[in-house]
Amino acid sequence: MSVPRPNDVRRGNGVGGGPLPNHVVRPSEVEARRRLFWENVVRDMLTTLSTLRQRSPEMFDGRMSILTHAGERIPIANVFPMFACSIVGTQQERVASGEVASSIFRIKTPNGEVFTIPVSEVRALHALSPELVEALEEAARAGEGEEDSETQPFGFAAFRSISAPATPSLFDEIGGPEEGDPAGGSEE
């Protein structure tokens, strides 16, 4: 009979599901595993987007983006891992290299901004569906009365132009800064 190690976790709840666990898993351990799992998902998805960019560059017009923990939406025009491969060296150097491989990505936005961001800062990945992109293009064309798709906003630009609030803003309702007001109005 083997003696269970302290880190072994047995499945079951003791009520028809097997024996009670001899090691209680701390919530912090569960959270650490979930965070590691999410970071692996993000790393794999961004790495895949990096290779997809080479085959389908037309998809990288801002319709795909990441959301950060700070709530910022960063549209993706190009993405690539900063440290995509491990190095040759001692066992310890190889292990350390493998642990940081593809953990930081450089993301270029459609309007030229560049972000270097660790996967730990990515809260979510966001994409506009092809149907929504098409609807946004149609709405943008209808809004300007032009049929020339070359001059119309597309991807993130179309999303931003169409997602502007149709109702008055809070400043409109409560009265924003007045003309000549040093708090924001213009002086003539």
Secondary structure, 3 states (H helix, E strand, C coil): CCCCCCCCCCCCCCCCCCCCCCCCCCHHHHHHHHHHHHHHHHHHHHHHHHHHHHHCHHHCCCCEEEEECCCCEEECCEEEECCCCCCCCCHHHHHHHHHHCCCEEEEECCCCCEEEEEHHHEEEEEECCHHHHHHHHHHHHHHHCCCCCCCCCCCHHHHHHHCCCCCCCHHHHHCCCCCCCCCCCCCC
